[in-house]
Amino acid sequence: MASIHLKYLAVNPFDLKWGIAVNSVGFQEIEPGMEYPPSNHPSRYAFSTKNGRVLNEFQLLYITEGKGRFQSETLGRQKTVQISKGDMFLLFPGEWHTYCPDKATGWKEYWIGFNGKFADNLLKEGFISKSKPIFNVHLHEEIVDLYNEAIKISSSQESGFQQVLAGIVDRLLGLAYFKDRNSQFEESDTADKISQAKLMVFENYTSITPEEIAAKLCLSYSSFRKTFKEYTGFSPAKFINDVRMRKAKELLTNTSMNIKEIAYSVGYNNHDYFFTAFRHSTGQTPAEYRKMTQGKVEK
């Protein structure tokens, strides 16, 4: 594939209201020993790898061949981080950075640059972070296809193209987050342990406790709880309660069981506690939920 540079994409205030507006997208292959950035690099994005630069947009880059280095203000100007094929890295608006391929290997890079409140919110809520700009995603055809689709759409710039590009950026960021998080667990048996724990909950949600799950997995409870929450986003107790609530909703919607029977059937020995827990979880009482989904009033 030949190097492609799209200097500017049309962005108007209306496009920004969508949440993401794409400013640039492209691909380039840097041969071993080749200067970087190459002479045909868009002047808007040209920079000295020695001095670095500051952009006014986010950029998400994906390296599919070769290796190189990366530095940023947050990580420390004196700290060099190695970039390898299969890595994605994110540049942040207003932050100094520099990067380049290794002279011995060169690299192939895809990039997409964007702004908008969607990305700003991801940064605010901690889904992306200047202190962790690199995503270990490995090589995936789906990611390459998304970049190529963005390049194709940007080449024609038909009406509404920015909204399609916004969806691609959303997907790329989601894949970066998802695949990086899961790669952290690939070198251990963590994923298998968590799968076993979930299965125990699904099969015994009415009675099993987090402590019993940890014991069956031969883990200390504190270690199990920490790992489970890191992997799933839920504490074990919250996960068990969530499974119980899902089952309770199913029974309220699809059966004529009274609410007390449902409470006992999903593992609550105290009807009042079930009532409180259900309302806290859904914002509705069990009777209100049933009325909404069944059109019936609980007697």
Helices and strands as residue ranges (DSSP letters): E 4-5, H 13-16, E 21-30, G 43-45, E 53-54, E 58-72, E 81-84, E 87-91, E 96-101, E 107-115, H 117-125, E 134-136, H 141-156, H 161-183, H 190-204, H 210-216, H 221-232, H 236-254, H 259-265, H 271-282, H 286-294
